[in-house]
Amino acid sequence: MKIATGKSSRARLIRQILIVDDDLAVLEILANILRRHYPKYEVLRANTGHLGLLIAEDEAPDLIITDWEMPGMSGLELLKTLKQNPHCRDIPVIVCTGIMTSPDDLGMALALGAFDYVRKPLDEIELVARIRSTLRFMAQMQEIQHLNESKDIFFSILASEFSISVQQSQYQLEQLNQQLPQLPAKTLDHLQKARDQLGQSEKKLSKLMHWAQLRFASTQVQLCLFQLRPFIFSQCEVWHGSGFAVEIDLSSQYWIESDPNLLHIVIQELLQNAKKQGASQIYISAQKKQGELWLSFYDNGPGLSEEKFSQLLQPFSAHSKDYQSQQQVCLGLKICREILSLLNSQLIIQPPPQTVSPRPGACFTFSVPLKTKPNLLQQAHLR
């Protein structure tokens, strides 16, 4: 859970609790209870669901206590609307009800996102206990979120610093190689291996930095309309002459809407993953399904089982028997998954069809939004 804050709450220091009820007497009772037990909290009031929604969107209070049965917008309608708003969806809501008290009713409220419920007539001890547990839980979640963000930022800085050191070491080795051409062949071979290892380390650090950026949402998605076929061909040009064959079957001139920079990372990671797993060939195709275009990457490598794929997407563990293979594959696939999540897609794995590859292999598939071909004027504008 990521604790969201509203427009005003970012700047305010005072804690707030919003109470919503169409009965002014109940509002006064709730306000008095809160003043007695939570004097450091500012109490906000609303006598309609619509007013409660406006206040919640503007203030993003720490807690909302709302009546269920209200004219106009009911408490459940308020709850449902709040959960659809990214600025308010994580505000805990306690629902009060005197009529809708059956297990099915209460289950409906919890299913819509209510954190807790209280039956009317209100019991002060019960209400205070539920408020206390709700606020304690949210404080713990905020602390966990803060620790995770601090860890990710530190991780990104550390990866960046190591990347600079690796680049400097590569430069020094290159200079040494140029200045000492008469070194024995064995020594030159050691130098070349050291340069290759540093190159691999730099790629791993680059992946770690990508992953850290995705983890604390510093990556911004920039969607644009572009033609898929030339984009895919341009992505595969760098693999010509590498001993790794890429076959592309994109007969239609598909136009898609996506972030080309992020899509570039996904495609390159999938190609590198196939090569690392021992594949000598990869086959790229596309299929239209319900307004989306599903891109498939079939390789002829040893293949990955569903269990293995699930393990590779788990966090690193130095105690794992497959630690080395996880280092080589897991991070790249994790980056693909995180990026595709930003693009409202997901990474799916399955065995390739026998008509494509007689070897076990693996097939990685994801979807992109399919768009209609723009007219000539629009195409000129896109250029």
C-alpha positions as CSV (number, residue, x, y, z in Angstrom):
1,M,0.0,0.0,0.0
2,K,1.3,3.4,-0.9
3,I,0.0,6.2,1.4
4,A,-1.2,9.0,-0.8
5,T,-1.5,12.6,0.2
6,G,-3.9,15.3,-1.0
7,K,-3.2,18.8,-2.3
8,S,-3.4,20.5,1.0
9,S,-2.1,17.8,3.3
10,R,1.4,18.0,1.9
11,A,1.9,21.4,3.4
12,R,-0.1,21.0,6.6
13,L,1.3,19.8,9.9
14,I,-2.0,19.4,11.8
15,R,-3.6,16.0,11.8
16,Q,-7.2,15.9,10.7
17,I,-10.3,13.6,11.0
18,L,-13.3,14.2,8.8
19,I,-16.8,13.2,10.1
20,V,-19.7,12.9,7.6
21,D,-23.3,12.5,8.8
22,D,-26.6,14.2,7.7
23,D,-27.7,14.2,11.4
24,L,-26.3,17.4,13.0
25,A,-26.8,16.0,16.5
26,V,-24.7,12.9,15.6
27,L,-22.0,15.2,14.1
28,E,-21.9,17.1,17.4
29,I,-21.6,13.9,19.4
30,L,-18.8,12.6,17.2
31,A,-17.0,15.9,17.4
32,N,-17.1,16.0,21.2
33,I,-15.8,12.4,21.4
34,L,-12.9,13.2,19.1
35,R,-12.0,16.4,21.0
36,R,-11.9,14.5,24.3
37,H,-9.7,11.6,23.0
38,Y,-7.8,13.3,20.2
39,P,-7.3,16.9,21.1
40,K,-4.3,17.3,18.7
41,Y,-6.5,16.4,15.7
42,E,-8.5,19.0,13.8
43,V,-12.1,17.8,13.3
44,L,-13.6,18.5,9.9
45,R,-17.4,18.2,9.5
46,A,-19.7,17.5,6.5
47,N,-23.5,17.0,6.6
48,T,-23.7,15.5,3.1
49,G,-21.8,12.9,1.2
50,H,-21.0,15.4,-1.6
51,L,-19.6,17.9,0.9
52,G,-17.6,15.2,2.5
53,L,-16.1,14.2,-0.9
54,L,-15.1,17.8,-1.6
55,I,-13.4,18.2,1.8
56,A,-11.6,14.8,1.5
57,E,-10.3,15.7,-2.0
58,D,-9.1,19.1,-0.8
59,E,-7.7,18.2,2.6
60,A,-6.9,14.4,2.4
61,P,-7.5,13.9,6.1
62,D,-5.9,11.2,8.2
63,L,-9.2,9.4,8.8
64,I,-12.8,9.6,7.6
65,I,-15.8,8.5,9.7
66,T,-19.0,8.5,7.6
67,D,-22.6,7.5,8.1
68,W,-24.0,4.9,5.7
69,E,-27.6,6.1,5.3
70,M,-27.6,9.6,3.9
71,P,-29.8,11.3,1.3
72,G,-28.1,12.1,-2.0
73,M,-24.7,10.5,-1.8
74,S,-24.7,7.6,0.7
75,G,-21.7,6.6,2.8
76,L,-21.0,3.7,0.5
77,E,-21.2,5.9,-2.6
78,L,-18.8,8.3,-0.9
79,L,-16.5,5.4,-0.1
80,K,-16.6,4.0,-3.6
81,T,-15.8,7.5,-5.1
82,L,-12.9,8.0,-2.7
83,K,-11.3,4.7,-3.6
84,Q,-11.4,5.7,-7.3
85,N,-9.4,8.9,-6.6
86,P,-5.6,8.4,-6.5
87,H,-5.3,11.2,-3.9
88,C,-7.9,9.7,-1.6
89,R,-7.9,6.0,-2.1
90,D,-5.6,5.2,0.8
91,I,-7.4,7.4,3.4
92,P,-8.9,4.9,5.9
93,V,-12.7,5.1,6.2
94,I,-14.8,3.9,9.2
95,V,-18.5,3.4,8.3
96,C,-21.2,4.0,10.9
97,T,-24.6,2.3,10.4
98,G,-27.7,1.7,12.5
99,I,-29.8,0.0,9.8
100,M,-27.4,-1.9,7.5
101,T,-26.0,-4.2,10.2
102,S,-26.4,-7.7,8.7
103,P,-23.2,-9.7,7.9
104,D,-23.8,-9.2,4.2
105,D,-24.2,-5.5,4.6
106,L,-21.0,-5.2,6.6
107,G,-19.2,-7.5,4.2
108,M,-20.3,-5.2,1.3
109,A,-18.8,-2.1,3.0
110,L,-15.5,-3.9,3.7
111,A,-15.4,-5.2,0.1
112,L,-15.7,-1.6,-1.2
113,G,-12.7,-0.6,0.8
114,A,-14.0,0.4,4.3
115,F,-11.3,-0.1,6.9
116,D,-13.7,-0.8,9.7
117,Y,-17.3,-0.2,10.8
118,V,-19.2,0.8,13.9
119,R,-22.9,0.1,14.7
120,K,-25.3,2.8,15.9
121,P,-26.2,3.9,18.5
122,L,-22.5,4.8,18.9
123,D,-20.6,3.3,21.9
124,E,-17.8,5.7,22.8
125,I,-15.4,3.0,24.0
126,E,-15.9,0.9,20.9
127,L,-15.6,3.9,18.6
128,V,-12.4,5.2,20.2
129,A,-10.9,1.7,20.1
130,R,-11.5,1.3,16.4
131,I,-10.2,4.8,15.7
132,R,-7.1,4.0,17.7
133,S,-6.4,0.8,15.9
134,T,-7.0,2.4,12.5
135,L,-4.6,5.3,13.2
136,R,-2.0,3.0,14.6
137,F,-2.1,0.8,11.5
138,M,-1.8,3.8,9.1
139,A,1.1,5.2,11.1
140,Q,2.9,1.8,10.8
141,M,2.2,1.7,7.0
142,Q,3.6,5.2,6.6
143,E,6.7,4.2,8.5
144,I,7.2,1.2,6.3
145,Q,6.7,3.3,3.2
146,H,9.2,5.9,4.4
147,L,11.8,3.1,5.1
148,N,11.3,1.6,1.6
149,E,11.7,5.0,-0.1
150,S,14.8,5.7,1.9
151,K,16.2,2.3,1.0
152,D,15.5,2.7,-2.7
153,I,17.0,6.2,-2.9
154,F,20.1,4.9,-1.1
155,F,20.3,1.9,-3.4
156,S,20.1,4.2,-6.5
157,I,22.9,6.5,-5.2
158,L,25.0,3.5,-4.4
159,A,24.5,1.9,-7.8
160,S,25.3,5.3,-9.5
161,E,28.5,5.7,-7.5
162,F,29.6,2.1,-8.4
163,S,28.8,2.7,-12.1
164,I,31.1,5.8,-12.1
165,S,33.9,3.7,-10.6
166,V,33.4,1.0,-13.1
167,Q,33.5,3.4,-16.0
168,Q,36.7,5.0,-14.7
169,S,38.3,1.5,-14.3
170,Q,37.4,0.7,-17.9
171,Y,39.0,3.9,-19.1
172,Q,42.2,3.1,-17.2
173,L,42.4,-0.4,-18.6
174,E,41.8,1.0,-22.1
175,Q,44.7,3.5,-21.7
176,L,46.9,0.7,-20.3
177,N,46.1,-1.5,-23.3
178,Q,47.0,1.3,-25.7
179,Q,50.2,2.3,-24.0
180,L,51.6,-1.2,-23.6
181,P,51.0,-3.0,-26.9
182,Q,54.1,-5.2,-26.5
183,L,52.9,-7.0,-23.4
184,P,52.9,-10.8,-23.5
185,A,49.9,-12.3,-25.1
186,K,48.8,-13.9,-21.7
187,T,48.9,-10.5,-20.0
188,L,46.9,-8.9,-22.8
189,D,44.4,-11.7,-22.5
190,H,44.0,-11.0,-18.8
191,L,43.5,-7.3,-19.5
192,Q,40.8,-8.1,-22.1
193,K,39.0,-10.4,-19.7
194,A,39.1,-7.7,-17.0
195,R,37.6,-5.2,-19.5
196,D,34.9,-7.6,-20.5
197,Q,34.0,-8.3,-16.8
198,L,33.9,-4.5,-16.1
199,G,31.6,-4.1,-19.1
200,Q,29.3,-6.8,-17.7
201,S,29.4,-5.1,-14.3
202,E,28.4,-1.8,-15.9
203,K,25.4,-3.4,-17.6
204,K,24.3,-4.9,-14.3
205,L,24.6,-1.6,-12.5
206,S,22.6,0.1,-15.2
207,K,19.9,-2.5,-14.7
208,L,20.0,-1.9,-10.9
209,M,19.6,1.8,-11.5
210,H,16.7,1.3,-13.8
211,W,15.0,-1.0,-11.2
212,A,15.6,1.5,-8.4
213,Q,14.0,4.3,-10.5
214,L,11.0,2.1,-11.2
215,R,10.7,1.2,-7.5
216,F,10.1,4.7,-6.3
217,A,8.3,5.9,-9.4
218,S,10.8,8.4,-10.6
219,T,10.3,7.1,-14.2
220,Q,7.7,9.2,-16.1
221,V,5.7,7.6,-18.8
222,Q,5.5,9.6,-22.1
223,L,3.0,8.1,-24.5
224,C,3.1,8.8,-28.2
225,L,1.8,7.3,-31.4
226,F,4.2,5.4,-33.6
227,Q,4.5,2.6,-36.2
228,L,5.4,-0.7,-34.7
229,R,7.2,-2.5,-37.6
230,P,10.0,0.0,-38.2
231,F,10.4,0.4,-34.4
232,I,10.9,-3.4,-33.9
233,F,13.4,-3.6,-36.8
234,S,15.4,-0.7,-35.4
235,Q,15.5,-2.5,-32.0
236,C,16.9,-5.7,-33.6
237,E,19.6,-4.0,-35.8
238,V,22.1,-4.1,-33.0
239,W,21.9,-7.9,-32.9
240,H,23.0,-8.4,-36.6
241,G,26.3,-10.2,-36.7
242,S,26.2,-11.3,-33.1
243,G,25.5,-14.9,-33.8
244,F,22.0,-14.5,-32.4
245,A,19.3,-14.6,-35.1
246,V,16.2,-12.5,-34.8
247,E,13.2,-13.3,-37.1
248,I,10.4,-10.8,-37.3
249,D,6.9,-11.5,-38.6
250,L,4.9,-8.3,-38.6
251,S,3.0,-8.3,-41.9
252,S,0.6,-5.5,-40.9
253,Q,1.5,-1.9,-40.5
254,Y,0.4,-1.6,-36.9
255,W,0.3,1.7,-35.1
256,I,0.5,1.6,-31.3
257,E,0.5,4.1,-28.4
258,S,3.2,3.6,-25.9
259,D,6.4,5.0,-24.5
260,P,9.1,4.2,-27.0
261,N,12.0,4.6,-24.5
262,L,10.4,2.2,-22.0
263,L,9.4,-0.2,-24.7
264,H,13.0,-0.2,-26.0
265,I,14.2,-1.3,-22.5
266,V,11.6,-4.2,-22.4
267,I,12.6,-5.5,-25.9
268,Q,16.3,-5.3,-25.3
269,E,16.0,-7.1,-21.9
270,L,13.9,-9.9,-23.5
271,L,16.4,-10.3,-26.3
272,Q,19.4,-10.4,-23.9
273,N,17.5,-12.8,-21.6
274,A,17.0,-15.2,-24.5
275,K,20.7,-15.1,-25.5
276,K,21.9,-15.6,-21.9
277,Q,19.7,-18.6,-21.6
278,G,21.4,-20.3,-24.5
279,A,19.0,-19.5,-27.3
280,S,20.4,-19.1,-30.8
281,Q,17.2,-17.6,-32.3
282,I,14.2,-15.6,-31.4
283,Y,11.0,-15.1,-33.3
284,I,8.9,-12.0,-32.9
285,S,5.2,-11.8,-33.9
286,A,2.1,-9.8,-33.2
287,Q,-1.6,-10.7,-32.9
288,K,-4.6,-8.4,-32.6
289,K,-7.0,-9.2,-29.7
290,Q,-9.9,-7.0,-28.6
291,G,-8.4,-3.6,-29.5
292,E,-4.9,-4.5,-28.3
293,L,-1.8,-5.9,-30.0
294,W,-0.1,-8.8,-28.2
295,L,3.6,-9.0,-29.0
296,S,5.2,-12.4,-28.6
297,F,8.9,-13.2,-28.3
298,Y,9.6,-17.0,-28.9
299,D,13.1,-18.3,-28.3
300,N,14.6,-21.7,-28.9
301,G,16.5,-21.8,-25.6
302,P,16.1,-24.4,-22.8
303,G,12.8,-22.8,-21.6
304,L,11.5,-21.7,-18.3
305,S,8.8,-23.5,-16.3
306,E,6.1,-21.5,-14.6
307,E,7.7,-22.4,-11.2
308,K,11.1,-21.2,-12.4
309,F,9.6,-18.0,-13.9
310,S,7.8,-17.3,-10.6
311,Q,11.1,-17.8,-8.7
312,L,13.0,-15.5,-11.0
313,L,10.6,-12.6,-10.3
314,Q,11.1,-12.9,-6.5
315,P,13.7,-10.7,-4.7
316,F,17.3,-11.8,-4.8
317,S,18.4,-14.4,-2.2
318,A,22.1,-15.1,-1.7
319,H,21.1,-18.4,-0.1
320,S,19.3,-19.6,-3.2
321,K,20.8,-22.6,-5.1
322,D,20.2,-20.8,-8.4
323,Y,21.7,-17.5,-7.1
324,Q,24.0,-17.1,-10.1
325,S,21.3,-17.7,-12.7
326,Q,19.0,-15.3,-10.7
327,Q,21.6,-12.6,-11.0
328,Q,21.8,-13.0,-14.7
329,V,18.1,-13.3,-15.5
330,C,15.9,-12.1,-12.6
331,L,16.7,-8.4,-12.6
332,G,16.1,-8.1,-16.3
333,L,12.8,-9.8,-16.1
334,K,11.8,-7.8,-13.0
335,I,12.6,-4.6,-14.9
336,C,10.4,-5.8,-17.8
337,R,7.6,-6.5,-15.4
338,E,7.8,-3.2,-13.6
339,I,7.9,-1.2,-16.9
340,L,5.0,-3.1,-18.4
341,S,3.1,-2.4,-15.2
342,L,3.7,1.3,-15.8
343,L,2.4,0.8,-19.3
344,N,-0.8,-0.9,-18.0
345,S,0.4,-4.3,-19.3
346,Q,1.9,-7.5,-17.8
347,L,4.5,-10.0,-18.8
348,I,3.2,-13.5,-19.6
349,I,5.3,-16.6,-20.1
350,Q,4.3,-19.8,-21.8
351,P,6.0,-22.5,-24.0
352,P,6.2,-21.6,-27.6
353,P,4.1,-23.4,-30.2
354,Q,5.8,-26.4,-31.8
355,T,5.3,-24.9,-35.2
356,V,7.6,-22.0,-34.2
357,S,10.2,-23.9,-32.2
358,P,10.8,-27.7,-31.8
359,R,12.9,-27.0,-28.8
360,P,11.4,-26.3,-25.3
361,G,12.1,-22.6,-25.4
362,A,10.0,-19.9,-23.9
363,C,7.5,-17.3,-25.1
364,F,7.2,-13.9,-23.5
365,T,4.1,-12.0,-24.3
366,F,2.7,-8.6,-23.5
367,S,0.1,-6.2,-24.9
368,V,0.3,-2.6,-26.2
369,P,-2.7,-0.4,-27.2
370,L,-3.5,-0.7,-30.9
371,K,-4.5,2.5,-32.6
372,T,-5.9,3.4,-36.0
373,K,-3.6,4.5,-38.7
374,P,-3.3,8.4,-38.7
375,N,-4.1,10.3,-41.8
376,L,-1.3,12.0,-43.9
377,L,-1.6,15.3,-42.0
378,Q,-1.4,13.6,-38.7
379,Q,1.6,11.5,-39.8
380,A,3.4,14.7,-40.9
381,H,2.8,16.2,-37.5
382,L,4.2,13.0,-35.8
383,R,7.4,13.4,-37.7
